[in-house]
Amino acid sequence: MFNALKRFLGRDDGAVTVDWVIVTAAVVGIVIAALPAFRGEVTEVSDATGARLDEYSQNLDY
């Protein structure tokens, strides 16, 4: 029993998975924290894009 526990604790196959989960969670947290800083600029760009597409679709000759 002790040898099986020793082998289990000595294996580090799952450590890489844990590292990736932590890194991914950190990146997601940083992106969520940064969203309010870019909200105004993103809204302006999307509004300008929508206006341009409306202008383009009104000038189409069908």
C-alpha positions in Angstrom: 0.0 0.0 0.0 2.8 2.4 0.9 4.6 1.7 -2.4 1.4 2.4 -4.4 1.0 5.7 -2.6 4.7 6.5 -3.2 4.3 5.8 -6.9 1.1 7.8 -7.2 2.7 10.9 -5.5 5.9 10.5 -7.6 4.0 10.7 -10.9 3.6 14.2 -12.4 1.6 13.4 -15.6 -1.3 15.6 -14.5 0.8 18.5 -13.4 0.9 19.9 -16.9 -2.9 19.9 -17.1 -3.2 21.8 -13.8 -0.7 24.3 -15.1 -2.7 24.9 -18.3 -5.9 25.2 -16.3 -4.3 27.9 -14.1 -2.8 29.8 -17.0 -6.1 29.7 -18.9 -8.1 30.9 -15.9 -5.6 33.8 -15.4 -5.9 34.8 -19.1 -9.7 34.8 -18.9 -9.6 36.8 -15.7 -7.3 39.4 -17.2 -9.6 39.7 -20.3 -12.7 40.1 -18.1 -10.9 42.7 -16.0 -9.8 44.7 -19.1 -13.2 44.7 -20.9 -14.6 47.8 -19.2 -11.5 49.8 -20.4 -12.3 49.0 -24.0 -16.0 49.1 -23.9 -16.4 52.6 -25.3 -14.0 52.1 -28.2 -15.6 48.9 -29.2 -19.0 50.5 -29.1 -17.8 53.3 -31.3 -16.3 51.0 -33.9 -19.3 48.7 -34.0 -21.7 51.7 -34.4 -19.5 53.1 -37.2 -19.4 49.7 -38.9 -23.2 49.4 -38.7 -23.7 52.9 -40.1 -21.3 52.1 -43.0 -23.1 48.8 -43.8 -26.5 50.6 -43.7 -25.1 53.2 -46.1 -23.7 50.6 -48.4 -26.9 48.5 -48.4 -29.0 51.6 -49.3 -26.9 52.3 -52.3 -27.2 48.9 -53.9 -29.0 48.7 -57.2 -31.2 45.6 -57.4 
